[in-house]
């Protein structure tokens, strides 16, 4: 029997999906904030710290990048029982994506012309001021579009939080479908909401790429 679309079921599912969307958006915003700050810290350590500090950081970053996000979520969820599932999801998302953003930051730092470093040394600027006033403003300006792309990717990866019982939007759609034995409307609406939320961000990123090029 072919499933038929019902607007009544769609409107019935919408409030539940919007509640799930709030969780999705919260996890994305907080996770991105963690990833952006931690990713920059990892990049700075790998670029300027002694090898005995940067080598372990690099090893841990590679391990996190090369293991599945779902495995990391489940491992931390069963390890840290004192935190809520949403808190664990936000932290794991942030740490996971920070390892990717660190590589973006490093590429931006490497793209700063050598002459900028030489000029800073010629002016006898302290290393901290060189990073803060010269290198990082140029590097971050170059990588903003790439960071935006990772924000969109993180937004689309939030359904993985279902593995640790977080009721984000896709899980809310599945729960509604299981309750009513109808999955067409809730899953379709979830996809549409993802598209509506992601598309403007993608357009903004493209404009930033053109403006900063």
GUKELO-747114 format. One record per residue: x, y, z of N, C-alpha, C in turn; residue in one letter. Coordinates in steps of 0.1 Angstrom, whole numbers, plus 5000, padded with zeros to 4 digits. Atoms other than C-alpha are relative to their C-alpha. Layout:
<sites>
XYZXYZXYZa/...
</sites>
This chain:
<sites>
500949885000500050005000500950125000x/499149885001501550344990499550105010x/500349904990501750605017499550134993x/500549885005499750915010500250125009x/499749884992500551265021498850055006x/501149944992498351415048500450135006x/499749874994498451785056499750005015x/500450004986496651715089501249945008x/498950064993499451475100501250095000x/498949915001502051725088499950115010x/500249894990500652005109500049945015x/500050064987500251765138501549975004x/498650044997503951665136500950135002x/499249885001505252025131500550055014x/499549954987505352135168501149915006x/499050094995507251825178501450014993x/498849985008509751875150500750135003x/499449874997510252245159500749995014x/499350024987511052135195501349934998x/498750075003513651895181501050094993x/499149915007514952175158500750095010x/499449924990515652385189501249935006x/498950074995517852115202501149994990x/499050005011519552075168500850124999x/499449875002520252445166500950035012x/499249984988521452465202501349925000x/498850085001523852175197501050054990x/499249955011525152325165500850135005x/499449874996525752675179501149985011x/499050024989527452555212501249924995x/499050085005529352285194501050074991x/499249925009530652525168500950105008x/499249914991531752775195501249925006x/499050084994533752495212501149974989x/499150055010535252375179500850124995x/499249895005536252725167501150045010x/499049964991538052815199501149895002x/499050114998539652475205500849974988x/499350025012540552435169501250104998x/499049905001542452765170501249975010x/499050034990544252655202500949884995x/499350115005545252325186501050044989x/499249955011546552505155501250085005x/498949924994548652745176501049915007x/499050094993550152465197500849924989x/499350085011551052265165501050094992x/499249915008552552575149501250055008x/499049934992554552725178500549935012x/499650074988554852485207501249914997x/498950105002557952265213499449874996x/500550135006557751925196499549915011x/500550094990557251745229498650045005x/501449964998553951945233499249974988x/500850015012552851955197499849864995x/500150145005553551585189498849935007x/501250074994551051445215498750074995x/501249945004548451705205499749964986x/500350055013548851605169499549864999x/500450145000548551235177498549995005x/501450004995545351295197499050054989x/500849945011543951515169499749904989x/500150095011544651255143499149885004x/500850114995543050985165498550044999x/501449954999539851195169499550014985x/500549985014539651275131499849864994x/500050135007540150905121499049905006x/501050094994537450755144498650064998x/501349955003533750785137499450085012x/500649924990531751045155499049935009x/501050084992529050795166500849925011x/499250074990531750585184500450095011x/499649914990533050885202498950045009x/501249974992529550985213499749895010x/500350114991528850645227501049985011x/499050034990532150605244499950105011x/500149894990531850945262498749995008x/501350014993528150885270500149895011x/499950104990528950565288501150025010x/498949974991532050705304499750105010x/500349884991530751035318498549995003x/501450024996527450935335499450125007x/500549894993527251265354499550114992x/500449895009526651485324498749954992x/501250035008523351505304500449964986x/499750055013523151345270500350124991x/499849885008522851695254501450065002x/498749944997525951825272501149924994x/499050095006527951525261500050024985x/500049995015526751565225500650134996x/499449875004527751935224501549995001x/498650014998531151865238500749914990x/499450095010531851575216500050054986x/500149935013530651755185501150114999x/499049895000532852055194501449944999x/498750055001535951845200500349934987x/499850075013535451625169500350104989x/499849915011535151925146501150105002x/498949914998537852125163501349944993x/498950065007540351875148500150034986x/500149965015539151965113500350154999x/499849865001539052335120501550045003x/498549984997542652315134500750004987x/499350015013543752215099499750124991x/500449885007541852505084500850125005x/499249894994543452745108501549994996x/498650015004546952605100500250044986x/499949965014546352645063499950164999x/500149855000545353015070501350065005x/498849954994548453065091501249994990x/498950025010550752915064499850094988x/500249925012549153135038500450155003x/499549864997550353455056501450024994x/498749985007553253595035501150005010x/498850014992556653535049500550145003x/499649864997557353915046499350065012x/500749954988554753975074500849965012x/499250044988556853765098501350075000x/498749935000560053925087499850155004x/500249864995558554275092499850015015x/500250004985557454185127501349985007x/498750014994560954065135500850124999x/499249885003562454375120499550115010x/500649904991560154585143500249965015x/499750054987561254375173498749975008x/501350034993557654275181500149875007x/500050134992557154015208499249904992x/500750115007555953675195498550015002x/501449994997552653715213499350114992x/500649895007551954055197500049974985x/500050035014553053925163498849914996x/501250095002550453645165498750085001x/501349944997547753865179499750124990x/500349885008548154185158500349984985x/499750015014549554055125499649874994x/500350125007549253685118498649955001x/501350064998545953575133498950084993x/501049935008543853865118500049964986x/500050045015545053775083499649854998x/500350155001544853395089498549985001x/501550024998541253405103499250064989x/500849945011540053635076500049914988x/499950095011541253385050499149875002x/500650134998539553085066498550015005x/501449994996536153225076499049924991x/500950085008534353065046500149855003x/499850144997535852725054499449965013x/500650024987534752755090498549994999x/501550005002531252835078499549874994x/500350135006531252515057499949895011x/500050104989532052315088498850025010x/501249974992529252485107498849934994x/501150075007526852355080500149855002x/499750154999528452005082499649965014x/500350044986528052005120498550005002x/501550004999524352105117499449884994x/500650125007523751815093500449875007x/499550124992525651575117499349985013x/500750014987523451645147499149885001x/500850124998521151355139500749885006x/499350104993523951135152499850005015x/500250004986523051245186498949915005x/501150104997520150995185500749895007x/499350124994522750735195500250025015x/499849984986523050895230498750065006x/501349974995519250955234499650144999x/500449865001519251325225498850004989x/501149995010515851405208500150124992x/499949885010516951635180498949984990x/501149995009514851695150499749874993x/500350135007515251365131499549905009x/500550094990514751165162498550035004x/501449964998511551365169499149954989x/500850045012510351285134499849855001x/500150144999511050915140499049965011x/500950034989509250915173498650034996x/501349985004506251075158499549904990x/500450115010506250825129499749875007x/500250124992506550535154498650005007x/501249994992503650665174498750004992x/501249995009501350725144500149904989x/499850095011502650455121500050074986x/499949925012503250725095501350085000x/498749935000506750845086500250104989x/499849925012506251025053500050155004x/500149854997505151365067501150045010x/499049954991507551395097501450004994x/498750015006510651285078500250104989x/499949905011509851505048500150145006x/499949874993509251805071501450025006x/498749994994512551735089501050044989x/499149975011514351735055499850144995x/500349875004512652055045500550115009x/499549904990513552235077501550005000x/498650005002517152125073500450084988x/499749935012517152265038499850155002x/500349864997515552595049501050065009x/499049944991518052645077501450004994x/498650015005521152535057500250094988x/499849935013520552715023500450145002x/499549864998520753075036501450015005x/498650014995523952985054501049984989x/499150035012525452835022500150134991x/499949885008524553155003500950115007x/499249914993526153365030501549974999x/498650055001529353155029500550034986x/499549975013529553194991500350154998x/499749865001529253574994501350045008x/498849974993531953575020501249964992x/498850045009534253374997500350104990x/499849905011533753624969500550135006x/499649874994534153924992501549995005x/498650024994537353785009501049954990x/499150065010538853644977501050114996x/
</sites>
